[in-house]
Amino acid sequence: MEPTVLLCAVVVILVAFFVLPVRRGKACSEKPCDHEVSRTPRDHVIIIGAGMAGLFAGRVLSDYFKKVTIVDRDALSDDDTGVASTRRGTPQGFHHHMMPMKGARTLDVLFPGLIEELFADGATQLNLASDFLIVFKGVRALNSKHGPLDLTGIASSRPFLESHVRARVRRIPNVTFCQATVDELLHERQGDASVVYGAVLRSKDGKDADLHADMVVDASGRRSRLSKYLESMGLPEPPSECLDVSISYCTAVFKPTPEQLAALSWRNFAAVPPEYVQANLFVIMAIEHGCFMVGIYGYGRHLVAPTDVEKLKVLTSSMLHGEVLRTVLDTWQQVTPFKSYIDASSYVKRFEKLQPGDWPENFIALGDAVSAFNPQYGQGMTASALESVAIGDVLRKHLTEHYTRDWCGVALQCQKAIAPVVAEFWATGATEDLMRPTTTVVRGPGPSSALHFRMGMCGGNACGGW
């Protein structure tokens, strides 16, 4: 693969962070969880999942519903702010996350003042143009200290960012958190439509309770039971596309001394080799409190990155600019052990192709329940934030035009509003994935926009074995 091809893909991904729909939010509180069983409409929404997608949805939907209940199986504590506190429901939380400029601006719209709070509490302000040194075949890219690009974002661990966002959501007066799992939805047939009117919550002690609501939102991530929910209502899944990217990586946190930190000319370092081999890429990224997250990536099912430090040191001898990684491993303080993660697939569900009757009333899905991208590109949190904003835009327009909180037809409108947001991220990420010989197309109705874009860049089937 030529350097220009990779650099074009990188630039396309970065440029996607520029345009942002703006919408101002409100301040936010907390009250205990209760289970009501009345079928009387009371302007209530249930959100399944308290990850970033669920928190963004909770913030937006609190403007349109009198009561918001966010359900998650994990016990949630806002005191857990470090990488070591990664919870069971977000195993990927131990690894690299970043909120780039587009996501950071959305965060500031939804939670005014939060960005300043994050920086004050120790997050790193990162400019992808000046602080990120990308090396490809020995060539520096996007490391211009005096360039025109302003790609400032928030660099921190996932638990650090999530705990701050969750603390803000807790302060919204009409938002409640509840520890439980959701195995099934409450639904019924009304004419030709399937109508959702709540969910069955299973508490930690195994007891089930019906929780009724006017709307249910699935923000439960890759482990979503969306397929099961739709099957129980006799509805097909939306058309989808899936790529097997077979990426594996291991990550640990290191901390340099003040002298070592002062000597660095970068705050993030990525070395991309000319060929796709084991541990083909490593990234060193500043997070909070003067720490750095060190990640080694490999592609292909047999390329699981090792977690033993001594084995990683051996690998550095065959890696592009492995001496930088070796210095970190040898001389910086290791704060956490290495942990591995395997992420085999990227997928997108094509809700824009749905017709009335294909989707249940009063049910919305977003975040990784709708689409999941190669985590190497750092797209997921920003996509979830923009999807929540898109949902809010649909609800606001509905109330403006109809002056009613009868949500008939709104759920499908929300799914269709999410579709172009997802398509933008899918096109940029999948284009790069399809250049790798380790990527295979698992399913898809035909060439997607990503495939068309890739073929235009690569001259038909000239890239990545295609």
N, C-alpha and C positions, 0 to 999 in steps of 0.2 A: 504494500500500500504506500502510495506516494505521500510525502510530508504535506503537500498542499491539500490533499483530500482530508486528512485528519484535522488540519488547521481550519479548513472550511467548516467541518462539522462542529468543531469547538466554538467557532465564531457564531454559527447559526444558533447553537444552544444558548450562548451568552446573550445574543441579540433578542432572544425570546423573552428575556427578563425585563425589557424596557417598558412596554405599553401596559397600563394599569387602569382598570375601572376604579373610580374613587367614590367612596360612600362613607359618611361619618357615622360613628357609633355612639353608644352611651356608656355611662359608667356602670358599675356592677355590684351579690351577697349570698348568704348561705342560710339554709334552714333545713331541718331534718327531713328525711324521706318518709313518706307515708304511702300506703297502697289503698287507693279508692277503687270501688268495684261498681259504682253507678254507671249505667249506660247513658246518662244524661249528658249531652254535649256541654263541655266546659272549657273549650279553648285550650286544650292540653296537647303537648307534643312529647313523644318518647324518642330519645336518641340512644341507639345501641352502640356503645363504644365511647370511651373517654380519652382516646388518643387525640392527636392533633386535629384530625378531621372532625371528630365529635365535638371537640372544644370550639372549633371555628363555627360549626353548625349551631352549637348552643348559644354562642354569642349573637349570631345573626337572627336566629329564630326567637330569641327572647324579645325582639322588637315586635313580633307578630302573634305571639301566644301568651296567654296569661300565666301559664305554668309550663316549665320545661323540666323534664326528668331525664338525666343522663345516667344510663345504666352501664356498669362495667363489672367484670368478674373480679378484678383486682381491688384490693384495699388501696386507696389513694391517699398519699400524704404529700403535702406541699413542702415538707421539710426535706424530702428526698430530691436533692438537686444535682448530685454528681453522677458520673458514669457508673460507679459501683452500685447505684441504686436502681439500675435498669430493671423494670418490672417484667413479670412473666408474659403479660399480654403484648409487650413490644420487644421481642428478643433482638430485633435489629437496632434497638436503641443504644446498644453498646458501641455501635460503629459510626462511621462518618455521617454527619448531617450538617446541612448549611441552609440558611434562609437568605438567598440572594436578594438583589436590590428590589426586584418586583415583589417578592414575598415580604420583604421588610416593609415596603411601603403599604402593602395591604394590611400587615400587622399593625402598623401605626394608625391606619384608618379605623380598624376594628377596636383597637385598644390604645387610645391616645396616651402618649407618654411612656408606653411600655418599652420602646427601644432605648430610650435614655435610662430607664430603670435597669434593663439588661446590661448595658455597658457599665453603669455604676456598680452593679453587683459582680462584675468581672468578665462578662462576655467580651470577645474580641471584635473590633470593627475592622472588617476586611474588605479591601478593594481588589476585585479579581484582576484588574488591569495592572496594578502596581505592586501588590503584595504577594501575588501568586506567580511563582516561577515555574513555568512549564517547559520541560526540555524534551525535544523530539529529535532523534538522530543527532544529538549534540547542538541543536539549534534552539535558542531561547525564543519563547513566544509569549506575548501578553504580559511582559514584565517591564512596562514603560513607566518609569517614575514621573515622567513629565508629559505623558500622552494625554489625549483629549477624553478618553473613556472614563466615566465614573460609574463603576459597577460595584458600589459599596453594598455589603451585606453583613449579616450577623453570623459570626462563627462561634459555636458553642457545642457542647454535647447535647444530645436529644433530651435526657432527663432534666438538664438545666433549663432549657427553653420551655419544655412542656410544663414543668412545675410552676414557672412564672405565669404562663398563659392560664393554667388551671386555677391558680390563685386569683387571677382577675375574674375568671368565669364564676368562681365560687361567690364572689362579692355581688353578683347580679341578684337582685332581690327575688326574682321569680324563677331562679334556677336551683334545682335540687340534684344531688348526686346519690346514687343508690347502688350498693354492691350486690350484684346478682348476675345470672346468665339468662339469655333469652333463647330458648329452644324452638319456640314456635310463635306465630302471630295469631291474633284473634281476627277472624275474617268471616265474611258471609257473602252469598250471591245476592245481588239486587238487580234484577233484570239480566242484562248481558254483562254486567260488570262485577268484578270481585272487589269488595270494599273491606279495607283493613280498619279495625276499630280498636286496636290495642295489641298487647303482647302478653305472653305467659312468662312470668319471671320466676326463676328458681333461685332461692336463697342459698347461702353457704351451707346451711343444715339440710338441704335437699327438699325443702317445702316449696310448693308451687303456689303462685298467686296471680290472678288475672289483673292486669293494669290496663284500664281503658283510656283511650286517647283519640283525639281528632286527627292526628297525624303520627306516623312512625317513620323514623329515619334510620337507615342502616349505615353506620359509620364504623363498622367493626373490623375493617381491614381485610387482609388476605385470608383470614380464617372466617370470613363472612359465610353465613348460612343462606345467602341469597338464593342459590339454586334450590335448596330445600324449601324455602318459603314459597317460591314461585310454583314448584311442583305440587305443593299442598293445595294450591289454588287452581291447579289445572292449567297453568300458564307456561308458555315456553320461555326459555332464556332468550335475552336479546342476542342478535348476531354478534359474534366476537372475533377478534384476531389475537393470536398468541405466538410469541417467539420464545424458543428455548435458548436463553442466553448463557445458561450454565456458568454463572459467575460464582466464584467462591473467594472468601477473603478472611483474613484474620487481623485483629485490631487490638492495640493496647495503648495506654496513656503514659507518656513520658514527660518529665519536667526538667528543663535545662537550668543551670545556675544563672544568676543575673548576668554574670560575665559572658557565659555562653549565649544567652539571649541577645545581649547587646552586640555580639559579633555577627549575628545573622543579618544577611542582606534581604531576607525574605521572611514572610510569616506562613507561607504555604509553599510546599515543594512537590511537584509531580514529575516523575520521569517515565516517559512512554517509549518503550523499545521499538525497533523497526519490525520485529517479528512477534507473533503471539505465541509465547512460550510460558512455561510454568512461572508463576509469580511475575507476570510480564510487566507489572506496573506497581509502583508504590506511591503513596501520598502521605505527606507529613503536614498536618493542618493544625493551626493554633485554635485552641478552644478557650475555656474560661480559666481564670486564676493563674495565668502564666504557663499553663500546661499545653501539650501538643498531643494530638491523636495520630498514631502511626498505623497505617493500614497497608497490607500487602495483598494484591488482587491476582487471581488466576482465572483462566477461562477453560471450559471443557469439564466434563464430569469427573475426569481423572485428575484435575488440577486443584485439588483441595489444598489450600495454603496451610502449612504446618503452624502449630502454636508454640513449639519449643524454640526458645530464643537461640540456642546454639545451632539448631538446624537452619534457622532464618539467617544467621550470620554466614553460614556456608553458601546459602542462596545468593547473598549479596555479591559474591564474586562473579556471578553470571548475569547480573542485572545492570541495566544502563544507569550510570551514576550510583552504583551500589555503594560506593565509598561514603556517600552522604548518609545513607541509611545505616551503614556499619558504624559510623561515628556516633550516631544517635544511640544505637544499641549498646555501644561500648562505654560511652561517657555520660549519657544523661541518666537521671534517676528514673527508674521504672516505677510508676505509680500503681498500675494494675497489671494482672497477667494478660497474656494474649488470649482472645476468644475468637472462635471461628464461626462463620455463618455461610450457608449455601442458599443462593437465590436462583432457582433454575429458570423461572419464566417471567416474561413481561406480557401483559395482556391489556386489552381494551374492549369494553362492551359498547356496541354501536347503538346507543339509544335513539339516535336521530332516525333510525330505520323503523322504529316502532310505530304501530298504528293504534288508534283508539281501540280499546278492548284487549290489547296485548299487555297492558301494564295495569296493576291494581290501583284503585283510587286510594288516596290518603297514605301512600307509601313512597318514600324517596330513598335512593341509595347514592352514596358519594364516597370519595376517597378511594382507598384500595379495594373497596367492594365493587367499584366501577372500573378502575384501571390501576395497574401497578407497573412502574417503570424500572429499568435498570438502576439500582441505587447509586451507581457510580456517578450519575449525572446530578444528583441532588435536586430532583424535580418534585418529589412527592408532597412535601409540606406546602410548597407554594401552590401547587395544583389544587390541593384541598382547600386552601384559603380562597382561591379564586372561584372554585365551585360553590362554596358557601355564599360568596358575594352574589354569584349568578342566581342562586336560589332566592336570596333576599330581593333581588331585582324583580323576579317573577311575582313574588308575593306582594310586593309594593304595587306593582302594576295592576295586579288582580284587585286589590282593595281600592285602588284609585278608580278603576273602571267600573267595578261592580258594587262597590260599597257594601260588601257582604263578606262574612267569614265562612261562607259555604265553599269548601275547597274542591268542589267537584271539577275534575279535569286539570287541576293545578299540578298534581304529582307528575303526570306525563310532560306537562310544560316545563317543569323543573328539570326532568331528565334530558329533555331536548336542549335546554339552556346550558346544561353542563357539557353537552357533547362538543361544541367548538373549543371550549377550554381544554378538554382532554385531548382533542385532535391536535392542537398546537404542540403540546408536550410529547404526544405520541410520535408525531412526524419528526421532530428533532431528535428524540432519543432513539427511535427505531431505525432511523436512517444510519446512525453510527453503528448500532448493533448489527445491522445487515451487512456491514463491511467486514465483519469478523468471520473467518472460516468456521469458527466453533458455533455460530448461531444457526439454528434451523427454524423454519416456519412450521409451527405445529398445526395451526388452523387459521383459516381466513377465507372469505368468500371470493377473493381475487386480489389483484394488486391494489394496495392501499395507497394513500397519499404519500406515505413514507417510502413505499417501494418505487413509486413514480419519481419521487424526488431523488432517491438514491440512484436510480437508473440514469436520470438526467445528469447527475454529478459524475457517474462512473462510466458513462457510455455503454449503456445496456448491461450486459452480464460480465463486465470486466473486473468487478471488485469482489473481493472476499470469496472467490470461488463460484460466483454467480454468473 
